[in-house]
Amino acid sequence: MRARSLGAGVAIVLLLVNAPYAGRVLADPPAYVVENLGSLGSDSVGRAINASGTTVGYGAIADGTFRPFSAAASSTLVELPTLSGADGQAFGVNDAGTVSGSAVSAAGPTHAFRTLPGQAPEDLGTLGGATSFGYAVNASDAVAGYSATAAGVSHAFRYSDAAGLEDLGTLGGTTSFGYGINASGVVVGQSYLADKTAHAFMYSAGAMTDLGTLGGTLSTATAVNAGGFVVGASTLSTGRWHAFLKRPGLPLEDLGTLGGNQSSAEGVNVNGDVVGWANIAGGALHAFLRTAAGGLVDLNSLVDPAEGWTFVAAYGINDRGQITGYGLYGGELRAFRLSPAVPVDTTPPVITSVSASPSVLDSPNHRMVHVVVKVAATDDSGAAPNCVITEATSSEPDNGLGDGDTGGDIVRESSLAVQLRAERSAHGSGRAYTLTVMCTDEAGNAASSATTVVVPKGGDDGSTVAKAPAKRR
């Protein structure tokens, strides 16, 4: 399946892709866990995902037509209403849950729509022609797409409550298409030039800018993030399409392929992580993830192969790294949602120091002394470990060492505080209390260390002769 044609416009073509990719190297442990979002009866495709993980897309029903769907976090898909109850697809969702897309209108032709949370879908109209198509929606509920004009050609648009449907014009040719929009209202897409080639564009501050190509004659932009990073695809001088990433102020960057001839970038998050699809060496399409640290990686290598998926294309990625698209599962095309796997933490905390205050009970007067244990410990998770005194022992018995000896020498007060009795045998070399501390992280890994509190043989003046115990009254 291709989510977007690599020329003008958008093609929705279902294509079974099941060729194995023998060259992938599997992550160990898997970096992602996968959710099968289900279907409305037949094939389904995930197109966009918001900050909470809510995923939207479209699925085929029994008669072969499409219906839009939404799947909340950790839930399978549910059908969304359309403008007329007939064919429709969802292509965008913002963090508030507003959905954008296209559907057959009550009048018959396909129109762009926007559905605010809890409301019926809203027909966004056209630029004077018969049809319009909605794609991305931003945090202000503004929608990017394209519409037929009264002249019968398509122009990119931006719809907002303040301005309605705005015609964004072209790069000098007759036709343009809007596909992505960011929080600032910047729109990206594809426009024809006067020479009848088509280039990726960015529309900002009332002007459309040509983003150029990777050396060929054609390019298209599919998404833009809050920082102005644009992704899409462009032809090389050879005519082959390659995914690109464009950073502000820099030329298009060729993201390469997965060993095959072509690729296309479809989504980008605030971190600059890119998702899309690419041919592998055998020719089949595989979904990819591209990060600055890891480069272009086959998504199929980041999950447990026992899950039984072949991910064909990825279209959306949120700032938490969750990804949606579609893949082959059990012989059927299904929408998926990938979430970063919670790493298995087997590393215990690091205890750098343990100390007691006071650490010397230098007045053996049989009184109980409040002692606080101070612990410095860190964990690789970044969260502070929980530290407690797990054991308190003494080098001398609790009682029976002679006149004045009193029982009950160790009393716990709190997790890191005890009371210790200031007494020791007059015939010994001094008493040592050992306080053992255990620090545990959120995964249950633990580390232990200990400190001592001493009652020296000498008295207050440091002599080696212990003072007589005070009389009890």
Phi, psi and omega in degrees: 000143173247129179286330187212135177292151180273008168245214180284150175079191184228133177246133175252104185230118176279129184218119176288126180234110185226015179290134180289155178244094187286344186274353186286148176250121187281141176287143180222109000284168179304141182276340183226152169250146187246142173243131172276115184280357176084202184208172173257014179136334180213216185300149177220152184222127173272130186245332183207155182216135182261186187298329181274355182097357176298129185243139176235160180179214180210156179217153178276141174259186189301326183275003176091353177276164184262151172226144176287153176221162172226143177227109179293167180308132178063021179233157174275172189286151172231144181290139176259152176291153177246181184293330184226005184086000182255202187309140177191157178221143173258133182239345184215152175209135176260179187292339177277350179099006175291132184249141176236155180175204182223145180203156175296126183277170178298330180279346178122306181289159177287134178231151171293144177225162174222132180240109176283152182306128177079004182242165176285155178299143183251125178285122182274358177077199182222177175267027178111345178265197186273327191235159170207158184222127181258143180235255188282155176229138182258185186295338178268010181069016174282141186242139173253145178185207175211157185214152171288140176265176178298335179280355177088012176248161181267138174232143174297147177225162167231125179253131174219160179297326183286319188249351185071214183270111181261130174280119183272358177076204183218180175266023178115344177269199184264339194227146173210160183221130177259132183236330185224155178212141178253183186298333180274359181087008176290130182249140175234157180177219183221139178221146173281146174263174180298332181276008176073010166275164182237131182235153172295144178228161168234129178251119181208143177053038175081007182228146178258127183248134177284124181270355177080198183220181176264025179114346178266202183253349186232147172201159176212141178255136186247335183203157178216137180264179184298333180273003180085011174287128182246140175233160179173215180214151180214153173279148171272181176296338179280349183094352178280146181271133174231144174297146176227158169233130177241118174269151180305130177082359182239157177287173178298139177252123179288120180271355177079198181224186176259030179108349178260206187265330191224160177200163176211134175268134187241336182211153179214139179256184185295335179278355184084010175286137188240141173235158179178213179218158180204154172286140169269178185302327180281352177106339181290157177273135173229144175289147178230159169236132177239123175237159179298324183280323188255351183072202182274120186231137174293122179300333180294341179274355186255006178233164177291121181299339178295344177295335174086019183259151160236109181280123186266315182210144175242135186241333184224144175218131179265179186288347175273357180089006176286145188230144173230158180176216175215158180206177178264124181220118180060032179083003181238152174274123185225144173290144178231161170227121178257137176234138178306132180291141174287118183298144177282113183271114178241009183262123181285163175298163176250118178264116183267334178198147174223128180217157179243146178224114359282158178259352178229126175256089192263024173222088186288072185255014177069008180275153175278133182244133177285122182238128179250134177261129178253130184235133171249114184214147178228164177222149183291348176285342184094342178272143180292131178289160177267123184244135180218155171282119182261340182206139174226121183232166181229147177283350177235152181294162183294327184208166173095020181258011176127186184302132178088350180295136185233140180279171181075052188277343183232121179229123178284136176254317180203189185299328182229033178213140177221166167250132179237141181276133181274078175210156178204164180290136177291341184259358182262191180260007184118160184250145177231123170266134177250122180250114181262130181246138174241132176247130185235135177269180185293338179272358179092001176288141186226151174222149183234152174205169185218159173221163182239151172236125186248149168246100187292161179296323181287168179265203182300327184272005177083002179288164180271003179257117182290142177283153176292143179296148177292147178288143178273141182247000000 
